[in-house]
Amino acid sequence: MFNMLNLIRNEHMKLFKQFSTWVMVGLLVLVLLIVGIATKYLADSQTSENWKMQLQAENQQLTEQKEQVPDIGKSHDVLEERIAINQYRIDHDIPPIENKTLWGFMNSATNLTSLVTLFTIVIAAGIVAGEFSWGTIKLLLIRPVSRSKILLSKFMTTLLFALYNLFILFISSFIFGAIFFGFEGKELPYLAFVDGEVVERNMITHILTLYGLNSVDLIMMVTFAFMISTVFRNRSLAVGLSIFLMFTGQQVVMLLSEYEWVKYILFANTNLSQYMNGQPLVEGMTMTFSITVLLVYFILFVTMSWTIFQRRDVAN
Amino acid sequence: MERNPIVQMKNVTKKIGPKTIIDDLTLDIYRGEVFGFLGPNGAGKTTTIRLMAGLIELTDGDILINGHSIQKNFEKAIAHVGGIIENPEMYKFMSGYDNLVHYARMFPEKISQERIDEVVRLVGMEKRIHEKVKSYSLGMRQRLGLAQALLHSPSLLILDEPTNGLDPAGIREVRNYLRNIAHEQNIAVFVSSHLLSEIQLMCDRVGIIQNGKLISVESVSNLVENREYVAVRIETEPVQKTYELLKQSYPDKKVTITDQAIQMEAKREDLPDINKLLVTNGIAVYEIMSNKGTLEEKFLEMTGGNIDV
């Protein structure tokens, strides 16, 4: 155990002594800052003083839509949910969360987790392949430490890097949000629709849930990049392939969504929020199903990485 | 003196596809000796070193280090080994010191800061150890490589071309240092080198490998001294006449003219006769020089001129 801790310390030292790592962390904060400034000075306010009237108008529209559209899958449920939440806002005098508020900003900042995914893919792609391209793998592996432990320390360091970045994103979105938009409306809750009823939830809990849901995609793509990096010892291939799949995976799944088997594709399952609001991609998919599929892929990626890394002849 | 081998290679065989890279190699290496490993390019030197370090899997046979199999009991076997495999590649974006700290953390028993400072002094890197490795010359990287290999006081030191990139003073220093630790601290040092003269000066025993087969293991002193024939260079006037005369008298020997002088192989005891023959035939003899046998010649003899220098 002590041994493992030392290995992780080593990987951290190697990671954070590289300038490029800090560039990525800096870039994340910079992008967030730019989004903050843009929101404050460029974006229009979506809601005004008479938000109640707007919501009422929206509800009317939604009700009409509900009558026109046939009830396929859960399409009516989605509409009903929005109507119920809007009505709840009007009844309880809870205005919608505006973009130009602390909560609004922190909510939209959760979209930047895809940037964290991107950066972590780059780290995952380099953390094993780098040792091979630097030639340092030879001196690394002639120590009284098993190869599987070395690989584990690298994998854990990669995931920790993602965690640090998510933490930085969360904290700096709070700081920037507070600086740009103040604390107005901080008492407003998040409204969730559970079992046909609207419930008030703590906003921070909701934002953290969003981070959690986005992390599913992050972990899967990073594990994939890690596997490619280990199997092919090629950083560019690992980065390229992972990012390509990250951007096209969802679209391909959408295109193929009429087929039943599409539900076994990884990307049909990475978005767990499909079960919380809205309908799943393929009829009959459940949260348990998706989690099972995700676990199978995860175990597959990890087994591939470990088996190949342990058996590989280091001869370059 | 009763000596137990620190390394036992038993019928080591490595095949990659249909190609046999190392063919049934059996060799023992003892504590307290510097063992030189010689062979032309592609003979299997580096492959053997990688097999010893557990970087590649054996196809057949076994390698025991301090009695532990490198295959089945890797962590125990490798704990006694320090080494440089090929070039001493380090993390260039970190300082030399950080590199050492990195490797020091990978041993089960704690390696103290004092020990790190000690090896830094040993390889003479005190002044620049806190600079980034990127700024180091090849010689300095070689020293740092040696430092990381010595950190945990191994009982077997495997060094691939250890004097590569060092200046003559550095080479002598390393050579003396390696002989010293081998003989005084009873460490086995396994050195591969293409500099035959180096091996001759540094090693106690030498193994010669060709096409994956170990063709000879001898002590360096035996190898150099036990030679029947020596190369002789004879400077005379006129050269052509000398050539014809020698050709006639020693028809079974190879005689050539190079650089206006005669080159031939002869037994040492033949030299007075050759001299006499030339003088009585009215040839002016300026110089007869017999080359001291070097390992290089022996090596060329054995491997048929295929030499990696």
Interface residues (C-beta under 8 A of the other chain):
Chain A: N3 N6 L7 R9 N10 M13 K14 K17 Q18 F19 W134 G135 T136 K138 L139 L141 I142 R143 P144 V145 S146 R311 D313 V314 A315
Chain B: T47 R50 A53 G54 L55 I56 E57 F74 E75 K76 I78 A79 V81 G83 I84 I85 E86 N87 P88 E89 M90 Y91 K92 F93 M94 D98 V101 H102 Y103 R105 M106 F107 P108 G145 Q148
